[in-house]
Each structure stands twice: as C-alpha cells, then as structure tokens.
C-alpha cells in the first residue's frame, strides 16, 4: 500500500458479513448483498462486520472461501484502501477473562495473516462493553498485536466506533481510550440511534438533541468540537484521529440520518474556520448505502456520492484544481464474477468491473474448460452447461478485463457433482438450488427443496424477494407467490442463500421469472 493510515483522509464504511434477509431496515427497506470488490472507491476504509462468538471471538467469511476473501482484500490494498475487522456489533456479547488474553492475541494475528486485515475496529455495544475483563484484556491484547507488527515494520490499525454518550468523561468507553492512548488510530463516534440525547451548548443557550433535524448542522458542529476539545463534559480526541459516524439513510438507523447534506458541509466548514480539521466520515453501512427503500427505490450510493467531496483520497495524485489523475491505481479495472444457478445443469456467470471509478470501455475474455451456450468468450455474461461427470470435479473459469493500459483477472471455481452444481466447494458449504412450478391462475411456486448439504445437515433458507411481492415466510423452503399485476411484461429475480447447522453458507443463486400482464 501507499500512504499510511495516519496520513489518509478517510470515508469509513461497514460491510455486512451476512446475507440480506430483505426488509431488514428501520423503515422496512432492504440492505443489499455485494462483494468487497463492488464497494465504491469513495470508501477507502472498509470495516468487515463482525468478529464475534462465544469464547475467543473469531471471523469466517460467510460467502467466500478463505482464498477468495484474501484475494479481494489484496485487490483493495492495491487500490490504496484499508480493510479492518470490526469486533463486536449490536447483537454480539464478547466476554473475555484475563486468562483469555494470549489466546485472543493469537487469534487476532491469525486472522490478520489469513485474510490480510489492516487492523481491528472495536465496536462493542451495550453489555459487552463492560463484560467480564473486556476493558482490560482487549486493550492489552491489541497493544501486543500492534507492537508485534511494529517490530516487523508493518502498520496495525486500532479504531473504535462508540455511541457518542459513551464518550462523556465518565462514559463506558473511557477505559478503552485511556488504555489505548498512543496506540489507537481513529475513533468514529456514532452520531445516531440516540434519539433525544445530545448536549447543552452555553453559547446558544440551547439543548441540541441528536434527533432534532432543524438543528442538525449545529449538532454536528458542536458535538464534534466538544469531542476534539474535551468540552461540554466529553473526553478529548485528537482531530486527526476523529471521524463523524452517520447512518447511510433512514433504513440504516432509527434516528440520525442527515436529511440535508449541506448540514454536514456547513459543520465541516465551521470546524475548519476554528482550525479543526478532522479525519473524515464513517457510515453505517456500505450495504445500506446501496439498499432499497420499502417502495423498492434504490438508495444508489447516496452517502458516498453526497460526501465524497469532503474527503481527499490521494493528495499526491491530485492536480492543482483538485481533480485526480485518471491513470492512477484508483482507476484500474477490477474483474469480478457473479454466479447464478438457473436449474438443471445450467448456470450463468456475469462478469463486471468492480471498480466504479473506472469508466473505460472494457473488453471481456473468458477462459472456460467446456462449451458455452448461446454466447461467446467475449460477452460480459455467459451461460454454461455443466459437463457430465462420474465424480465431483472442480473447474476453474477465468475472466480477464482489459482496458486501455491495464488488465485485471478473476477466477471462479465451480464444483460439478453428478447431477448437481456446487458453486462453493472449498468449505463443503451447502448448495442452494431453486425450482419453479406454475400452480395455476397467477400463482407459482419457488422451491428450495433441491438444495442440499453434503453432510446431510438441516438447512436454513433465506430468500431475497423483489419489492412489491409479499410472502408469509422468507425462510420457508417453498414459497407460494401470487404474481403482481403489471401493465407490461417484467422480469423479476428471486435469490436464495442456504445455511447449514454449522453456519456454512451457500453461494447465492437466482431464478428469473417473467411476469406477463395476464398469466394463462
């Protein structure tokens, strides 16, 4: 990587290490599923959520093999981006005792070496903050890890994302901050989900609450200034280590969404006039930033687009007018592949550019070990028929994207077993499959009954249903669906992920249904 974390202005985003269940937002919107390679380049710090679990907390990619996940992290590193592992989360109860310290150190180092993480983000909430010996063990362990990597001249980032009330001088995060003084690199307080909590501002003779949208600019300004100067009863955090945490939209948090983006720009301007230049912004979350509302309207990366001008990603490559050089590494293409099983022995591979900052006209080339149906090796999407096999066989399919000066490759491994396709062979994950039946009238059935686990474990089903279609239970094996009324023919995509009893998760598969104005 190029710049050190301490030298970078940042936009932090959290990435969900779990499939979207749909309608999982505070306003019944749906978060999106996406790979690390699909994260917009505006997010130059990605916090993978979460490291957790009973005993010594750990992490496992839900959707990828270790090798695939590490390859994605390495690609982000090549784009001068940082990938942190977030410890905790709202539903995690991390509880470490003093005898766990060495084991926790070893596990953090193992995860860094396995997946290439650049550091740990502490995101403990509620009871987990003070559980057992967390306040002593976690800081002590992370200091050991940071010292370990410093000895080999490698940067290890320590960050935190506490809810802002925890940062009062008697707040529950103060023990972590004090213990990690001189070691932590960033604190991004959550300026959301606190309702009417806020601060009294003598200068305004006013109580400014977090959920008061009319005073949002003042709330952002005064709370940030208080937290970096240590006033109004808060601890002091150096501005060069401080980022404001905000929800991506109204579905990402109960309260705290900034309706008018000018409120954020105004707060930054006032802080700059006071000589306070903070490190950047944090968003919960990347998956919400491209989610959809309850009505099915895409949020379309609103957070990243709104506030990218506040963050200068690579000052060394910027022209004097503030524009960046399109030939730098931030704009190289990134090959990415999405796989969908469409039934029988057929499956689809969709190639695309995972770097939204690259706008070149790209050429595609697939290296495929068997025949392509109805498409060519230079198409962006190809349909394949799995060959007949007598025993399980893994095939490698490579996509190469070529731009004006750069190329990028990605490899998809597909295991073909007699009669079935397994898109994820490495971890013996379960295999999701969708079958379609017409029930009559405007009703049809989507069934996951052909999904399977090689170890015959019980499966949990998670469906992703298009907006405007209601089902009784999105975790049922079979879905009886009434086709919506449409004025013209539409194609609706239904997706499925299955999970076994050990938490192994399948590759997502999809089935496309054509909805006509009147079904026969």
C-alpha positions as CSV (number, residue, x, y, z in Angstrom):
1,X,0.0,0.0,0.0
2,X,1.0,3.6,-0.4
3,X,0.1,6.0,2.4
4,X,-0.1,5.1,6.0
5,X,-3.5,5.2,7.7
6,X,-2.3,8.2,9.8
7,X,-1.6,10.1,6.6
8,X,-5.0,9.5,4.9
9,X,-8.3,11.4,5.0
10,X,-11.0,8.7,5.2
11,X,-14.5,7.6,4.4
12,X,-15.2,4.6,6.5
13,X,-18.0,2.1,5.7
14,X,-19.1,-1.1,7.4
15,X,-19.5,-4.2,5.2
16,X,-22.0,-6.9,6.2
17,X,-20.6,-10.4,6.5
18,X,-24.1,-11.9,6.3
19,X,-26.8,-12.2,3.6
20,X,-29.5,-9.6,3.5
21,X,-32.8,-11.0,4.7
22,X,-34.8,-8.3,3.0
23,X,-37.0,-5.7,4.7
24,X,-34.3,-5.6,7.4
25,X,-34.3,-1.8,7.7
26,X,-35.8,0.5,10.3
27,X,-38.3,1.7,7.6
28,X,-38.8,-1.8,6.1
29,X,-36.2,-1.2,3.3
30,X,-33.7,-3.9,2.3
31,X,-29.9,-3.8,2.6
32,X,-28.0,-5.1,-0.4
33,X,-25.7,-8.0,-1.0
34,X,-22.3,-7.1,-2.5
35,X,-18.7,-8.3,-2.6
36,X,-15.8,-6.3,-1.3
37,X,-14.8,-5.6,-4.9
38,X,-18.1,-3.9,-5.5
39,X,-17.6,-1.3,-2.7
40,X,-17.3,2.1,-4.3
41,X,-13.8,3.7,-4.2
42,X,-15.2,6.6,-2.1
43,X,-15.0,4.2,0.8
44,X,-11.2,3.9,1.4
45,X,-11.6,2.2,4.8
46,X,-13.8,-0.9,4.9
47,X,-14.7,-2.4,8.3
48,X,-15.7,-6.0,7.9
49,X,-18.5,-6.8,10.3
50,X,-18.0,-8.7,12.6
51,X,-15.5,-10.7,14.7
52,X,-17.6,-12.3,17.4
53,X,-18.6,-15.5,19.0
54,X,-18.7,-17.4,22.4
55,X,-15.3,-17.8,24.0
56,X,-12.5,-16.3,21.9
57,X,-14.3,-14.3,19.2
58,X,-13.4,-15.1,15.6
59,X,-14.3,-14.5,12.0
60,X,-15.2,-16.5,8.9
61,X,-16.3,-15.2,5.5
62,X,-20.0,-16.2,5.1
63,X,-19.9,-16.3,1.3
64,X,-16.4,-17.0,0.2
65,X,-13.5,-19.3,0.7
66,X,-10.5,-18.0,2.7
67,X,-8.6,-17.7,-0.5
68,X,-11.3,-15.8,-2.4
69,X,-11.7,-13.4,0.5
70,X,-8.0,-12.8,0.8
71,X,-7.8,-12.2,-2.9
72,X,-10.4,-9.5,-2.6
73,X,-8.6,-7.8,0.3
74,X,-5.4,-7.9,-1.6
75,X,-7.1,-6.2,-4.5
76,X,-8.4,-3.4,-2.2
77,X,-4.9,-3.0,-0.9
78,X,-3.7,-2.5,-4.5
79,X,-6.1,0.4,-4.7
80,X,-4.6,2.0,-1.5
81,X,-7.6,1.1,0.6
82,X,-7.6,-0.3,4.2
83,X,-9.7,-3.3,5.4
84,X,-10.3,-3.5,9.1
85,X,-12.1,-6.3,11.1
86,X,-14.7,-5.0,13.4
87,X,-15.0,-6.6,16.8
88,X,-18.5,-6.9,18.4
89,X,-21.7,-5.4,16.9
90,X,-25.0,-4.7,18.4
91,X,-26.0,-8.4,18.9
92,X,-22.6,-9.8,20.0
93,X,-21.8,-10.5,23.6
94,X,-18.0,-10.7,23.6
95,X,-16.8,-11.7,27.1
96,X,-13.1,-12.2,27.8
97,X,-11.3,-13.0,31.0
98,X,-7.7,-12.3,31.9
99,X,-6.8,-15.9,31.1
100,X,-8.1,-15.4,27.5
101,X,-5.6,-12.6,26.7
102,X,-2.9,-14.6,25.0
103,X,-5.4,-16.7,23.0
104,X,-7.1,-13.5,21.8
105,X,-3.8,-12.1,20.7
106,X,-3.1,-15.3,18.8
107,X,-6.5,-15.2,17.1
108,X,-6.2,-11.6,16.0
109,X,-2.8,-12.3,14.5
110,X,-4.1,-15.5,12.8
111,X,-7.0,-13.5,11.2
112,X,-4.6,-10.8,10.1
113,X,-2.3,-13.3,8.5
114,X,-5.1,-15.4,6.9
115,X,-7.3,-12.6,5.5
116,X,-4.9,-9.6,5.2
117,X,-6.8,-7.3,7.6
118,X,-5.0,-4.0,8.4
119,X,-6.3,-3.8,12.0
120,X,-9.2,-4.1,14.4
121,X,-12.1,-1.8,15.0
122,X,-13.7,-2.0,18.5
123,X,-17.5,-1.9,18.1
124,X,-18.6,-3.3,21.4
125,X,-22.1,-2.2,22.5
126,X,-24.4,-2.4,25.5
127,X,-23.4,-5.1,28.0
128,X,-20.4,-6.3,26.0
129,X,-18.6,-3.0,26.7
130,X,-18.0,-3.9,30.4
131,X,-18.5,-7.7,30.3
132,X,-16.0,-9.8,32.3
133,X,-12.5,-8.3,31.8
134,X,-13.0,-6.8,28.4
135,X,-11.9,-3.4,29.4
136,X,-8.5,-4.8,30.5
137,X,-8.0,-7.7,28.2
138,X,-8.9,-6.2,24.8
139,X,-6.7,-3.1,25.0
140,X,-3.8,-5.1,26.4
141,X,-4.1,-7.7,23.7
142,X,-4.4,-5.1,20.9
143,X,-1.3,-3.3,22.2
144,X,0.6,-6.6,22.0
145,X,-0.6,-7.1,18.4
146,X,0.4,-3.6,17.4
147,X,3.8,-4.0,19.0
148,X,4.2,-7.3,17.2
149,X,3.6,-5.8,13.8
150,X,5.6,-2.7,14.6
151,X,8.6,-4.9,15.2
152,X,8.4,-6.1,11.6
153,X,7.7,-2.6,10.2
154,X,4.1,-3.3,9.5
155,X,1.2,-0.9,10.3
156,X,-1.6,-2.3,12.5
157,X,-4.6,0.0,12.9
158,X,-6.7,0.2,16.0
159,X,-10.0,2.1,15.7
160,X,-13.2,2.4,17.7
161,X,-16.9,3.3,16.9
162,X,-18.6,4.0,20.3
163,X,-22.0,5.6,20.6
164,X,-21.3,9.2,21.5
165,X,-22.8,9.1,25.0
166,X,-20.1,6.6,25.9
167,X,-17.6,9.4,25.5
168,X,-18.6,11.5,28.4
169,X,-15.7,11.8,30.9
170,X,-17.4,9.1,33.0
171,X,-18.6,7.1,29.9
172,X,-18.2,3.4,29.5
173,X,-15.6,3.7,26.6
174,X,-13.2,5.9,28.5
175,X,-11.3,2.9,29.9
176,X,-10.6,1.6,26.3
177,X,-9.5,5.0,25.1
178,X,-7.3,5.7,28.1
179,X,-5.7,2.2,28.0
180,X,-5.0,2.6,24.2
181,X,-3.6,6.1,24.4
182,X,-0.8,6.4,22.0
183,X,-1.9,3.2,20.2
184,X,-5.3,4.0,18.7
185,X,-5.5,5.5,15.2
186,X,-9.1,6.5,14.9
187,X,-12.3,7.0,16.8
188,X,-15.6,7.4,14.8
189,X,-18.4,8.1,17.3
190,X,-21.9,7.1,16.3
191,X,-23.9,10.3,15.9
192,X,-27.1,8.2,15.5
193,X,-29.6,6.0,17.3
194,X,-29.5,8.2,20.4
195,X,-32.9,9.9,20.0
196,X,-33.2,13.0,22.2
197,X,-29.8,12.6,23.7
198,X,-27.4,15.5,22.8
199,X,-25.6,18.3,24.6
200,X,-26.3,21.7,26.2
201,X,-24.5,24.5,24.4
202,X,-23.9,27.6,26.6
203,X,-23.0,29.7,23.5
204,X,-26.5,29.1,22.1
205,X,-28.3,28.7,25.5
206,X,-29.8,25.7,23.9
207,X,-30.2,21.9,24.3
208,X,-29.3,20.4,20.9
209,X,-30.6,16.8,20.5
210,X,-29.4,14.3,18.1
211,X,-32.9,13.8,16.6
212,X,-33.6,17.5,16.1
213,X,-33.3,17.8,12.3
214,X,-33.8,21.5,12.4
215,X,-30.6,21.9,14.4
216,X,-28.6,19.2,12.6
217,X,-25.8,21.4,11.4
218,X,-25.3,22.8,14.9
219,X,-25.5,19.3,16.5
220,X,-22.8,18.0,14.2
221,X,-20.6,21.1,14.7
222,X,-20.9,21.5,18.5
223,X,-20.7,17.8,19.3
224,X,-17.6,17.3,17.1
225,X,-15.9,20.4,18.6
226,X,-16.7,19.2,22.1
227,X,-15.2,15.8,21.4
228,X,-12.0,17.1,20.0
229,X,-11.5,19.9,22.5
230,X,-12.7,18.0,25.6
231,X,-15.5,20.4,26.4
232,X,-19.2,20.1,27.5
233,X,-18.3,17.1,29.6
234,X,-16.7,15.0,26.9
235,X,-13.3,13.4,26.6
236,X,-10.8,14.9,24.1
237,X,-10.0,13.0,20.9
238,X,-7.3,14.5,18.6
239,X,-9.0,15.8,15.4
240,X,-6.6,13.9,13.1
241,X,-7.9,10.7,14.7
242,X,-11.6,11.7,14.6
243,X,-14.4,10.8,12.2
244,X,-18.1,11.6,12.4
245,X,-20.3,8.5,12.2
246,X,-23.6,8.8,10.4
247,X,-26.3,6.4,9.0
248,X,-26.4,6.0,5.2
249,X,-30.1,6.5,5.1
250,X,-33.4,6.2,7.1
251,X,-33.3,2.4,7.0
252,X,-29.8,2.1,8.4
253,X,-30.7,3.7,11.8
254,X,-33.7,4.6,13.9
255,X,-32.5,8.3,14.1
256,X,-29.6,10.3,13.0
257,X,-30.0,10.4,9.2
258,X,-29.0,13.8,7.8
259,X,-31.8,15.0,5.6
260,X,-29.9,18.0,4.1
261,X,-26.3,17.2,3.2
262,X,-25.5,20.9,3.4
263,X,-25.7,20.4,7.2
264,X,-22.6,18.2,7.0
265,X,-20.8,20.6,4.7
266,X,-21.7,23.5,7.0
267,X,-20.4,21.7,10.1
268,X,-17.1,20.9,8.4
269,X,-16.7,24.5,7.3
270,X,-17.3,25.8,10.8
271,X,-14.9,23.3,12.2
272,X,-12.3,24.3,9.6
273,X,-12.8,28.0,10.5
274,X,-12.0,27.1,14.1
275,X,-8.8,25.4,12.9
276,X,-10.3,21.9,13.4
277,X,-9.7,19.5,10.5
278,X,-11.0,16.1,11.3
279,X,-10.0,12.8,9.7
280,X,-13.3,12.1,7.9
281,X,-16.6,10.4,8.0
282,X,-18.0,7.0,8.9
283,X,-21.1,5.4,7.5
284,X,-23.3,2.5,8.7
285,X,-23.2,0.9,6.3
286,X,-21.9,0.1,2.8
287,X,-24.7,-2.4,2.3
288,X,-27.3,0.1,3.3
289,X,-25.8,2.8,1.1
290,X,-26.9,0.8,-2.0
291,X,-30.0,-0.8,-0.4
292,X,-33.6,-0.1,-1.4
293,X,-36.4,1.6,0.4
294,X,-39.7,-0.1,1.3
295,X,-41.1,1.0,-2.0
296,X,-38.2,-0.6,-3.9
297,X,-36.4,2.6,-4.8
298,X,-32.6,2.2,-4.7
299,X,-30.6,4.4,-2.3
300,X,-28.0,4.4,-5.1
301,X,-24.9,5.1,-3.0
302,X,-26.3,8.4,-1.7
303,X,-23.9,8.7,1.2
304,X,-20.8,8.0,-0.9
305,X,-21.9,10.4,-3.6
306,X,-23.0,13.2,-1.2
307,X,-19.9,13.4,0.9
308,X,-17.0,12.3,-1.4
309,X,-16.0,16.0,-1.9
310,X,-15.2,16.2,1.8
311,X,-12.6,13.5,1.6
312,X,-9.4,13.8,-0.4
313,X,-8.2,10.3,-1.1
314,X,-4.8,10.6,-2.7
315,X,-3.5,14.1,-2.4
316,X,-0.2,13.1,-4.1
317,X,-2.1,12.3,-7.3
318,X,-4.4,15.3,-7.3
319,X,-4.0,18.1,-9.9
320,X,-3.8,21.7,-8.7
321,X,-7.5,22.1,-9.4
322,X,-8.4,19.3,-7.1
323,X,-9.2,16.8,-9.9
324,X,-7.4,13.4,-9.8
325,X,-5.3,11.7,-12.5
326,X,-7.4,9.0,-14.1
327,X,-4.3,7.0,-14.8
328,X,-3.5,6.3,-11.2
329,X,-4.2,2.9,-9.5
330,X,-7.5,4.2,-8.1
331,X,-9.0,3.9,-11.7
332,X,-7.7,0.5,-12.8
333,X,-10.4,-2.0,-13.7
334,X,-11.2,-4.8,-11.2
335,X,-12.6,-8.0,-12.7
336,X,-15.5,-9.5,-10.7
337,X,-17.7,-12.5,-11.3
338,X,-21.3,-13.3,-10.1
339,X,-22.6,-16.8,-10.4
340,X,-26.2,-17.9,-10.7
341,X,-27.6,-21.5,-11.0
342,X,-30.6,-21.4,-13.2
343,X,-31.7,-25.0,-12.9
344,X,-30.8,-28.4,-14.3
345,X,-27.1,-28.4,-15.3
346,X,-27.1,-24.8,-16.4
347,X,-25.5,-21.8,-14.7
348,X,-24.7,-18.2,-15.6
349,X,-21.5,-16.2,-15.0
350,X,-21.9,-12.4,-15.1
351,X,-18.6,-10.5,-15.4
352,X,-18.4,-6.9,-14.4
353,X,-16.0,-4.2,-13.3
354,X,-15.8,-4.0,-9.5
355,X,-14.2,-0.5,-9.5
356,X,-16.9,2.2,-10.0
357,X,-14.2,4.8,-10.6
358,X,-13.1,3.1,-13.8
359,X,-15.3,4.3,-16.7
360,X,-13.3,2.8,-19.6
361,X,-14.8,0.7,-22.3
362,X,-13.5,-2.7,-21.4
363,X,-13.2,-5.9,-23.3
364,X,-14.1,-9.3,-21.8
365,X,-12.4,-12.6,-22.3
366,X,-13.4,-15.9,-20.6
367,X,-11.2,-18.9,-20.3
368,X,-13.7,-21.8,-20.0
369,X,-12.9,-25.5,-19.8
370,X,-16.1,-26.6,-21.6
371,X,-18.8,-25.4,-24.0
372,X,-20.6,-22.1,-23.8
373,X,-24.4,-22.0,-24.7
374,X,-25.6,-19.2,-26.9
375,X,-22.8,-16.7,-26.1
376,X,-19.1,-16.2,-26.8
377,X,-16.0,-15.8,-24.7
378,X,-16.0,-12.1,-25.3
379,X,-19.5,-11.4,-23.8
380,X,-19.9,-10.0,-20.4
381,X,-22.4,-12.8,-19.4
382,X,-22.1,-16.4,-20.4
383,X,-24.4,-19.4,-19.9
384,X,-22.7,-22.7,-19.3
385,X,-23.9,-26.3,-19.2
386,X,-22.0,-28.4,-16.7
387,X,-20.4,-31.4,-18.2
388,X,-21.4,-34.9,-17.2
389,X,-19.1,-36.3,-14.5
390,X,-18.9,-39.6,-12.7
391,X,-17.3,-38.0,-9.6
392,X,-17.1,-34.5,-8.1
393,X,-14.8,-32.3,-10.2
394,X,-13.7,-28.7,-9.6
395,X,-13.4,-26.5,-12.7
396,X,-11.7,-23.1,-12.9
397,X,-13.2,-20.3,-15.0
398,X,-11.1,-17.2,-15.6
399,X,-12.3,-13.7,-16.6
400,X,-9.9,-11.1,-17.9
401,X,-10.9,-7.5,-18.2
402,X,-8.8,-5.3,-20.5
403,X,-8.8,-1.5,-20.5
404,X,-6.6,1.0,-22.3
405,X,-3.5,0.3,-20.3
406,X,-4.5,-2.1,-17.5
407,X,-5.8,-5.7,-17.2
408,X,-7.5,-7.5,-14.3
409,X,-8.4,-11.1,-13.8
410,X,-10.7,-13.0,-11.6
411,X,-11.2,-16.8,-11.1
412,X,-14.5,-18.6,-10.3
413,X,-14.2,-22.2,-9.1
414,X,-17.2,-24.4,-9.7
415,X,-17.6,-27.9,-8.4
416,X,-19.7,-30.2,-10.6
417,X,-21.1,-33.3,-9.0
418,X,-23.2,-36.0,-10.7
419,X,-26.5,-34.2,-11.4
420,X,-25.8,-31.1,-9.4
421,X,-23.6,-27.9,-9.4
422,X,-21.8,-26.8,-6.2
423,X,-20.6,-23.2,-6.6
424,X,-18.6,-23.2,-3.4
425,X,-16.5,-26.4,-2.9
426,X,-13.8,-25.2,-0.6
427,X,-15.6,-25.3,2.8
428,X,-18.0,-28.1,1.9
429,X,-20.7,-25.4,2.1
430,X,-24.3,-26.3,1.4
431,X,-25.6,-25.9,-2.1
432,X,-28.7,-23.7,-2.9
433,X,-31.0,-24.6,-5.8
434,X,-34.3,-23.2,-7.0
435,X,-37.0,-25.0,-8.8
436,X,-40.1,-23.3,-10.4
437,X,-43.7,-24.6,-10.8
438,X,-46.9,-23.0,-12.0
439,X,-49.8,-23.6,-9.6
440,X,-52.5,-22.1,-11.8
441,X,-54.0,-18.8,-12.3
442,X,-51.5,-16.1,-11.3
443,X,-49.8,-18.3,-8.7
444,X,-46.5,-20.0,-8.9
445,X,-44.2,-21.9,-6.6
446,X,-40.5,-21.4,-6.0
447,X,-38.9,-24.3,-4.1
448,X,-35.6,-24.7,-2.4
449,X,-36.2,-28.5,-1.8
450,X,-33.3,-29.4,-4.2
451,X,-30.8,-27.5,-2.1
452,X,-28.6,-29.9,-0.1
453,X,-25.8,-30.3,2.3
454,X,-23.1,-33.0,1.6
455,X,-23.0,-33.8,5.3
456,X,-26.9,-34.0,5.4
457,X,-27.3,-31.1,7.8
458,X,-30.5,-29.3,8.4
459,X,-30.7,-26.2,6.2
460,X,-32.0,-22.7,6.9
461,X,-33.4,-20.8,3.8
462,X,-33.0,-17.1,3.2
463,X,-34.9,-15.7,0.2
464,X,-34.4,-12.3,-1.4
465,X,-37.7,-11.2,-2.8
466,X,-38.3,-8.3,-5.3
467,X,-40.0,-5.3,-3.9
468,X,-43.8,-5.3,-4.1
469,X,-44.1,-9.0,-3.7
470,X,-45.3,-10.3,-0.3
471,X,-44.6,-13.7,1.1
472,X,-45.6,-15.1,4.5
473,X,-42.2,-16.5,5.5
474,X,-38.9,-15.7,3.7
475,X,-37.2,-18.6,5.5
476,X,-39.6,-21.2,4.2
477,X,-38.4,-24.0,1.9
478,X,-41.3,-23.4,-0.5
479,X,-42.8,-20.0,-1.5
480,X,-46.2,-19.8,-3.0
481,X,-46.3,-16.5,-4.8
482,X,-49.1,-14.5,-6.4
483,X,-47.7,-12.7,-9.4
484,X,-48.2,-8.9,-9.2
485,X,-50.4,-7.0,-11.6
486,X,-48.2,-5.5,-14.3
487,X,-49.1,-3.3,-17.4
488,X,-46.3,-4.8,-19.4
489,X,-44.0,-7.8,-19.2
490,X,-41.4,-7.7,-16.5
491,X,-38.6,-9.9,-15.3
492,X,-38.4,-10.5,-11.5
493,X,-35.3,-12.0,-9.9
494,X,-35.6,-14.2,-6.8
495,X,-32.5,-15.1,-5.0
496,X,-31.7,-17.8,-2.4
497,X,-29.0,-18.5,0.2
498,X,-29.0,-21.6,2.4
499,X,-27.1,-22.1,5.6
500,X,-26.3,-25.4,7.4
501,X,-26.2,-26.1,11.2
502,X,-22.5,-25.2,11.4
503,X,-23.0,-21.7,9.9
504,X,-21.6,-22.6,6.5
505,X,-23.4,-20.6,3.8
506,X,-24.0,-21.4,0.2
507,X,-23.3,-19.3,-2.8
508,X,-26.3,-17.1,-3.7
509,X,-28.4,-18.5,-6.6
510,X,-31.1,-16.7,-8.5
511,X,-34.1,-17.6,-10.6
512,X,-35.7,-15.1,-13.1
513,X,-39.4,-15.2,-13.6
514,X,-41.1,-13.3,-16.4
515,X,-44.4,-11.7,-15.2
516,X,-46.8,-11.0,-18.1
517,X,-49.8,-8.6,-17.9
518,X,-52.1,-11.6,-17.8
519,X,-51.0,-15.1,-16.9
520,X,-52.5,-18.0,-18.8
